[in-house]
Amino acid sequence: MNVVKIKEWREMETDELQRRLDEAYQELLNLRFRAATKQLEDTSRIRIVRRDIARIKTVLRERQLASVEGGRP
């Protein structure tokens, strides 16, 4: 389990963040499926992945707002 700090997320390129977001959504889907079929041993992983998704989306949104703010006169 690799824990990524918010500083590390902010240092990544936008394309890399988007790829990581897609991977996190896929992992969350797999974890939910395994939980539903009673095959998931580490249920805390669902919470970790959900928080990672939120962190990535936050960084992407910050960048989006920064680009909008930068374009204003």
Biotite code that builds the C-alpha atoms (Angstrom):
import biotite.structure as struc

atoms = struc.array([
    struc.Atom([0.000, 0.000, 0.000], chain_id="A", res_id=1, res_name="MET", atom_name="CA", element="C"),
    struc.Atom([1.655, 3.188, -1.201], chain_id="A", res_id=2, res_name="ASN", atom_name="CA", element="C"),
    struc.Atom([0.566, 6.342, 0.599], chain_id="A", res_id=3, res_name="VAL", atom_name="CA", element="C"),
    struc.Atom([0.878, 9.479, -1.499], chain_id="A", res_id=4, res_name="VAL", atom_name="CA", element="C"),
    struc.Atom([0.930, 12.838, 0.226], chain_id="A", res_id=5, res_name="LYS", atom_name="CA", element="C"),
    struc.Atom([-0.989, 15.812, -1.157], chain_id="A", res_id=6, res_name="ILE", atom_name="CA", element="C"),
    struc.Atom([2.323, 17.545, -1.956], chain_id="A", res_id=7, res_name="LYS", atom_name="CA", element="C"),
    struc.Atom([3.232, 14.640, -4.224], chain_id="A", res_id=8, res_name="GLU", atom_name="CA", element="C"),
    struc.Atom([-0.153, 14.812, -5.957], chain_id="A", res_id=9, res_name="TRP", atom_name="CA", element="C"),
    struc.Atom([0.374, 18.524, -6.617], chain_id="A", res_id=10, res_name="ARG", atom_name="CA", element="C"),
    struc.Atom([3.793, 17.877, -8.163], chain_id="A", res_id=11, res_name="GLU", atom_name="CA", element="C"),
    struc.Atom([2.383, 15.435, -10.743], chain_id="A", res_id=12, res_name="MET", atom_name="CA", element="C"),
    struc.Atom([1.437, 16.424, -14.265], chain_id="A", res_id=13, res_name="GLU", atom_name="CA", element="C"),
    struc.Atom([-2.266, 16.733, -15.060], chain_id="A", res_id=14, res_name="THR", atom_name="CA", element="C"),
    struc.Atom([-2.157, 13.755, -17.437], chain_id="A", res_id=15, res_name="ASP", atom_name="CA", element="C"),
    struc.Atom([-0.569, 11.602, -14.735], chain_id="A", res_id=16, res_name="GLU", atom_name="CA", element="C"),
    struc.Atom([-3.221, 12.698, -12.234], chain_id="A", res_id=17, res_name="LEU", atom_name="CA", element="C"),
    struc.Atom([-5.985, 11.819, -14.672], chain_id="A", res_id=18, res_name="GLN", atom_name="CA", element="C"),
    struc.Atom([-4.435, 8.397, -15.250], chain_id="A", res_id=19, res_name="ARG", atom_name="CA", element="C"),
    struc.Atom([-4.153, 7.829, -11.499], chain_id="A", res_id=20, res_name="ARG", atom_name="CA", element="C"),
    struc.Atom([-7.775, 8.917, -11.053], chain_id="A", res_id=21, res_name="LEU", atom_name="CA", element="C"),
    struc.Atom([-8.925, 6.397, -13.656], chain_id="A", res_id=22, res_name="ASP", atom_name="CA", element="C"),
    struc.Atom([-6.892, 3.669, -11.945], chain_id="A", res_id=23, res_name="GLU", atom_name="CA", element="C"),
    struc.Atom([-8.329, 4.589, -8.552], chain_id="A", res_id=24, res_name="ALA", atom_name="CA", element="C"),
    struc.Atom([-11.899, 4.397, -9.862], chain_id="A", res_id=25, res_name="TYR", atom_name="CA", element="C"),
    struc.Atom([-11.141, 0.973, -11.350], chain_id="A", res_id=26, res_name="GLN", atom_name="CA", element="C"),
    struc.Atom([-9.612, -0.214, -8.085], chain_id="A", res_id=27, res_name="GLU", atom_name="CA", element="C"),
    struc.Atom([-12.630, 1.067, -6.143], chain_id="A", res_id=28, res_name="LEU", atom_name="CA", element="C"),
    struc.Atom([-14.947, -0.843, -8.483], chain_id="A", res_id=29, res_name="LEU", atom_name="CA", element="C"),
    struc.Atom([-12.939, -4.023, -7.950], chain_id="A", res_id=30, res_name="ASN", atom_name="CA", element="C"),
    struc.Atom([-12.865, -3.532, -4.176], chain_id="A", res_id=31, res_name="LEU", atom_name="CA", element="C"),
    struc.Atom([-16.625, -2.995, -4.039], chain_id="A", res_id=32, res_name="ARG", atom_name="CA", element="C"),
    struc.Atom([-17.206, -6.101, -6.120], chain_id="A", res_id=33, res_name="PHE", atom_name="CA", element="C"),
    struc.Atom([-14.939, -8.173, -3.875], chain_id="A", res_id=34, res_name="ARG", atom_name="CA", element="C"),
    struc.Atom([-16.649, -6.751, -0.774], chain_id="A", res_id=35, res_name="ALA", atom_name="CA", element="C"),
    struc.Atom([-20.068, -7.670, -2.158], chain_id="A", res_id=36, res_name="ALA", atom_name="CA", element="C"),
    struc.Atom([-18.943, -11.235, -2.783], chain_id="A", res_id=37, res_name="THR", atom_name="CA", element="C"),
    struc.Atom([-17.331, -11.479, 0.689], chain_id="A", res_id=38, res_name="LYS", atom_name="CA", element="C"),
    struc.Atom([-13.840, -11.912, -0.793], chain_id="A", res_id=39, res_name="GLN", atom_name="CA", element="C"),
    struc.Atom([-12.368, -8.667, 0.538], chain_id="A", res_id=40, res_name="LEU", atom_name="CA", element="C"),
    struc.Atom([-10.134, -9.063, 3.574], chain_id="A", res_id=41, res_name="GLU", atom_name="CA", element="C"),
    struc.Atom([-8.923, -5.470, 4.033], chain_id="A", res_id=42, res_name="ASP", atom_name="CA", element="C"),
    struc.Atom([-12.099, -3.380, 4.047], chain_id="A", res_id=43, res_name="THR", atom_name="CA", element="C"),
    struc.Atom([-10.193, -0.247, 5.046], chain_id="A", res_id=44, res_name="SER", atom_name="CA", element="C"),
    struc.Atom([-8.701, -0.140, 1.550], chain_id="A", res_id=45, res_name="ARG", atom_name="CA", element="C"),
    struc.Atom([-12.054, 1.113, 0.210], chain_id="A", res_id=46, res_name="ILE", atom_name="CA", element="C"),
    struc.Atom([-11.830, 4.184, 2.440], chain_id="A", res_id=47, res_name="ARG", atom_name="CA", element="C"),
    struc.Atom([-8.210, 4.832, 1.433], chain_id="A", res_id=48, res_name="ILE", atom_name="CA", element="C"),
    struc.Atom([-9.023, 4.657, -2.284], chain_id="A", res_id=49, res_name="VAL", atom_name="CA", element="C"),
    struc.Atom([-12.055, 6.918, -1.875], chain_id="A", res_id=50, res_name="ARG", atom_name="CA", element="C"),
    struc.Atom([-9.910, 9.505, -0.099], chain_id="A", res_id=51, res_name="ARG", atom_name="CA", element="C"),
    struc.Atom([-7.238, 9.276, -2.790], chain_id="A", res_id=52, res_name="ASP", atom_name="CA", element="C"),
    struc.Atom([-9.928, 9.930, -5.406], chain_id="A", res_id=53, res_name="ILE", atom_name="CA", element="C"),
    struc.Atom([-11.073, 12.985, -3.454], chain_id="A", res_id=54, res_name="ALA", atom_name="CA", element="C"),
    struc.Atom([-7.507, 14.278, -3.153], chain_id="A", res_id=55, res_name="ARG", atom_name="CA", element="C"),
    struc.Atom([-6.834, 13.858, -6.860], chain_id="A", res_id=56, res_name="ILE", atom_name="CA", element="C"),
    struc.Atom([-10.089, 15.552, -7.789], chain_id="A", res_id=57, res_name="LYS", atom_name="CA", element="C"),
    struc.Atom([-9.248, 18.407, -5.413], chain_id="A", res_id=58, res_name="THR", atom_name="CA", element="C"),
    struc.Atom([-5.863, 18.988, -7.062], chain_id="A", res_id=59, res_name="VAL", atom_name="CA", element="C"),
    struc.Atom([-7.425, 18.852, -10.533], chain_id="A", res_id=60, res_name="LEU", atom_name="CA", element="C"),
    struc.Atom([-10.083, 21.357, -9.458], chain_id="A", res_id=61, res_name="ARG", atom_name="CA", element="C"),
    struc.Atom([-7.448, 23.663, -7.954], chain_id="A", res_id=62, res_name="GLU", atom_name="CA", element="C"),
    struc.Atom([-5.629, 23.651, -11.282], chain_id="A", res_id=63, res_name="ARG", atom_name="CA", element="C"),
    struc.Atom([-8.833, 24.312, -13.166], chain_id="A", res_id=64, res_name="GLN", atom_name="CA", element="C"),
    struc.Atom([-9.663, 27.293, -10.959], chain_id="A", res_id=65, res_name="LEU", atom_name="CA", element="C"),
    struc.Atom([-6.091, 28.593, -11.163], chain_id="A", res_id=66, res_name="ALA", atom_name="CA", element="C"),
    struc.Atom([-6.224, 28.593, -14.949], chain_id="A", res_id=67, res_name="SER", atom_name="CA", element="C"),
    struc.Atom([-9.544, 30.457, -14.892], chain_id="A", res_id=68, res_name="VAL", atom_name="CA", element="C"),
    struc.Atom([-8.266, 32.982, -12.375], chain_id="A", res_id=69, res_name="GLU", atom_name="CA", element="C"),
    struc.Atom([-5.092, 33.489, -14.400], chain_id="A", res_id=70, res_name="GLY", atom_name="CA", element="C"),
    struc.Atom([-7.118, 34.314, -17.503], chain_id="A", res_id=71, res_name="GLY", atom_name="CA", element="C"),
    struc.Atom([-9.150, 37.100, -15.902], chain_id="A", res_id=72, res_name="ARG", atom_name="CA", element="C"),
    struc.Atom([-8.194, 40.744, -16.514], chain_id="A", res_id=73, res_name="PRO", atom_name="CA", element="C"),
])
